[in-house]
Amino acid sequence: MFKIFTIYFILGLGLKSANAQFYFPNEANQVPNYGRCITPNRERALCIHLEDCKYLYGILTTTPLLDADKLYLSRSQCGYFNQKVLICCPDRYRDTTPVTTVRPATNKTSTNLLPLPGQCGNILSNRIYGGVKTKIDEFPWMALIEYTKGGGNKGHHCGGSLISTRYVVTASHCVNGKSLPADWRLTGVRLGEWDTETNPDCEVDVRGMKDCAPPHLDVPVERTIPHPSYDPSSRNQLNDIALLRMDRQIEYTDFVRPICLPLDTNLRSSTFDGISMDVAGWGKTEEKSASNLKLKAAVDGFTLSECQSVYTRQNIVLENTQMCAGGMEGVDSCRGDSGGPLIGLDTNKVNTYYFLAGVVSFGPTPCGLNGWPGVYSRVGAYVDWIQSTLEP
């Protein structure tokens, strides 16, 4: 018990003022609950004693306790009652077996060529909180898309997300969009980038210590695979998603690592209304670059109906394979790249991990207009296409 109280202190659990005054017996299993609540992942849940939420209690007693799990537990606290921490526990986790310390390390037995939570979407940095500028090891799946232009000059004008040792997800308009100049060829991806003006990248921490990443990795693209139903001239840019197959497998490091896809059934169908997510990138579009440093911004999901009411003014009809987020002045995907990721956070019985919720598609011009959310291809709608398209 001393260990548990020590962990409570480390997490900051129990330090909030009590916000649950009454409890209601749960007739199904007699576990007292303190009302409804919403988890950090925006699931409906019950506020109960931490010890009664078997999977979260199992995570708490896991050694070592990962930074991502620590963050999720802290955000899940819903009160403090009779010297006991209350936690927001989803229905699907209340009756499960406690989690053990076993965590998946590899995915060699996977038949779908995609890494699973534990190998993808890892929160490796313990310095991820706050600010607009990312840390040097934050979001290690971010990719820059390289184009070779007339005269042999090269430049980066879109973003993408590493999803396996061989594939990057981006927007189809970055592959065969109508705005791409005729003499541009998509020829490569850059991985492990942070500051586009330095190589290798180095960051000085609060103690004055220099933290450096290995040199960035430029990998030729063997094949571009736009979605077969994408129409470059369409107003609503439906099916604006593409795969890039690199010419070789790459090795994962702390600075080059894949993001998870939303493989879970609930994530595949979710539209993430009102859920806080991150958009990240260098602000690169087909026309310009906004920053040399990788930036991030928090954006909230918009309901599709609310988003549709906005874009109706432009005679744009959205469909359920698309999603919207943002709408705050000066934020949105101005801090992301065309084709870059909209990043969600999820937890299962073993891992807390980042997943690719959306791909930056289009938005208002200029971007970041108040009340005008950005439009994204909803990746959950394309998981089957991605899985069926990947090759060894």
Helices and strands as residue ranges (DSSP letters): H 2-11, E 24-25, E 32-38, E 44-49, G 50-52, H 54-60, H 67-76, E 77-81, E 84-90, G 91-93, E 142-148, G 150-152, E 154-162, E 167-170, H 173-176, E 185-191, E 202-204, E 210-212, E 217-226, E 242-246, H 265-269, E 276-281, E 295-302, H 304-311, G 312-314, E 322-326, G 332-335, E 341-347, E 352-362, E 373-378, G 379-382, H 383-389
